[in-house]
Amino acid sequence: MAKIQRVEGEIELKCEADEFFEVWARKPYLASKMCPNKHPKIELHEGNWDSVGSILTWNYVLDDGERSFVRTKIEEVDETNKCVTYNVVDGHVLKTFYNSFKPKVQAIQKGARCIVKWNFEFEKKNESAPEPTKYLDFLLSSAKDIDHHLSQA
C-alpha cells in the first residue's frame, strides 16, 4: 500500500488574511480575474462557490507552459482558522501522477501582514511520480498575484 505524503510551502503577503481567505473560501472565481494568465477559467459544476461539497473546475497554465485542469470538491471551509481544504476528483494530476491529491490553503494574520500556507496531501501512483513542488510553487506564485491585486484595491 502506498503511503500518504505531504508537501507544504508558505509566503508572506501584504494583504489582510480575511481578504485572501475571502477569495479562496467564497469567491474563487476572482482568481481568474486577478491572475488570468495562470487561472484562465474557473467554473462551478455543482453547488455554490462557497459551499462544502461543491465541485469546481480550475483551468491553469503553469510557468513551464503546462496547460491543464483540476476538478476539485470543497471538503472543508474553516472560518475560524481561515482554511479551505479541497479534494481533487479529476484532472491531469490524478490521471498522471497521484492516486489522491488534497490541497489545503490557510491565511494567517501576522501583524500588518498575512502568511499564506499551502499544503498537499497526496499518494503517488508509483515511485517515479514527482513530488508536486511545481504545483506548490504555482499556487504560491498565484497567491503573490492575488496579493498584488488586493493590495492595490
C-alpha positions in Angstrom: 0.0 0.0 0.0 1.3 3.4 -1.0 1.7 6.0 1.8 0.2 9.4 2.1 2.9 12.1 1.7 2.8 15.8 2.3 4.5 18.9 1.0 3.9 22.4 2.1 5.0 26.0 1.5 4.2 29.5 2.6 4.5 33.0 1.5 4.2 36.4 3.3 1.8 38.9 1.7 0.8 42.5 2.3 -3.0 41.9 2.1 -5.2 41.1 5.1 -5.7 37.4 5.8 -9.5 37.9 5.7 -9.3 39.3 2.2 -7.2 36.5 0.9 -9.4 33.9 2.6 -12.5 35.6 1.1 -11.1 34.9 -2.4 -10.4 31.2 -1.8 -13.3 30.4 0.5 -16.2 32.4 -1.0 -15.2 33.9 -4.4 -12.7 31.5 -6.1 -13.8 32.8 -9.5 -11.9 36.0 -8.7 -8.6 34.1 -9.1 -9.2 34.1 -12.9 -9.7 37.9 -12.8 -6.7 38.5 -10.5 -4.3 36.2 -12.3 -5.8 35.4 -15.7 -2.5 34.1 -17.2 -2.3 31.4 -14.5 -6.1 30.7 -14.0 -7.7 31.5 -17.3 -11.0 29.9 -16.4 -12.7 28.6 -13.2 -16.1 27.0 -13.4 -18.7 25.9 -10.9 -20.2 22.5 -11.7 -22.2 21.6 -8.6 -23.4 23.5 -5.5 -22.3 27.1 -4.7 -18.9 28.8 -4.9 -18.6 28.7 -1.1 -20.3 25.5 0.0 -18.8 22.3 1.2 -19.4 19.6 -1.4 -19.3 22.0 -4.3 -17.4 20.9 -7.4 -15.2 23.5 -9.2 -13.0 23.1 -12.3 -9.8 25.1 -12.4 -8.1 25.6 -15.7 -4.4 26.5 -15.2 -1.2 27.4 -17.0 2.0 26.6 -15.2 5.2 28.6 -15.6 6.6 25.8 -17.7 3.7 26.2 -20.1 1.8 23.1 -18.9 -1.9 23.7 -19.6 -4.5 21.5 -17.9 -7.3 21.4 -15.3 -8.2 20.0 -12.0 -11.7 19.4 -10.8 -12.0 19.9 -7.0 -14.6 19.2 -4.4 -14.6 21.6 -1.4 -14.1 19.3 1.6 -13.9 21.9 4.4 -14.2 25.6 4.9 -12.8 26.5 8.4 -13.9 30.1 9.1 -12.1 30.2 12.5 -8.7 29.2 11.1 -9.2 30.7 7.6 -8.6 27.3 5.9 -10.1 25.7 2.8 -9.5 22.1 2.0 -10.1 20.6 -1.4 -10.1 17.1 -2.8 -9.0 16.7 -6.4 -11.5 14.4 -8.1 -10.4 14.7 -11.7 -7.6 16.2 -13.9 -4.1 15.8 -15.1 -2.5 15.3 -11.6 -4.8 12.4 -10.8 -4.7 10.8 -14.2 -0.9 11.0 -14.5 0.9 11.1 -11.1 -1.3 10.6 -8.0 -4.0 8.3 -6.7 -5.2 11.0 -4.3 -4.4 14.7 -4.0 -5.8 17.1 -1.3 -4.7 20.8 -1.4 -5.3 23.0 1.7 -4.8 26.7 1.9 -4.7 28.8 5.1 -4.4 32.5 5.6 -2.9 33.7 8.9 -2.8 37.3 10.0 0.6 38.3 11.3 0.7 41.9 12.4 0.1 44.0 9.2 1.0 41.1 7.0 -0.6 37.8 6.0 1.1 34.4 5.9 -0.5 32.1 3.3 0.3 28.4 3.7 -0.4 25.8 1.1 -0.1 22.1 1.8 -0.8 19.0 -0.3 -1.5 15.5 1.0 -1.0 13.1 -1.9 -0.5 9.4 -2.7 1.8 8.7 -5.7 0.7 6.3 -8.3 4.3 4.9 -8.4 7.8 5.7 -7.2 8.6 7.6 -10.4 5.8 10.1 -9.9 7.3 13.5 -9.0 6.8 15.4 -5.8 4.2 18.1 -6.6 6.5 21.0 -5.9 5.8 22.7 -9.3 2.1 22.8 -8.3 3.0 24.2 -4.9 5.3 26.9 -6.4 2.5 27.7 -8.9 -0.1 28.3 -6.1 2.4 30.3 -4.0 3.1 32.5 -7.1 -0.7 32.8 -7.7 -1.0 34.0 -4.1 1.5 36.7 -4.8 -0.5 37.8 -7.8 -3.7 37.9 -5.8 -1.9 39.8 -3.0 -0.8 42.4 -5.6 -4.4 42.8 -6.8 -5.8 43.0 -3.2 -3.1 45.5 -2.1 -3.9 47.8 -5.0 -7.7 47.9 -4.1 
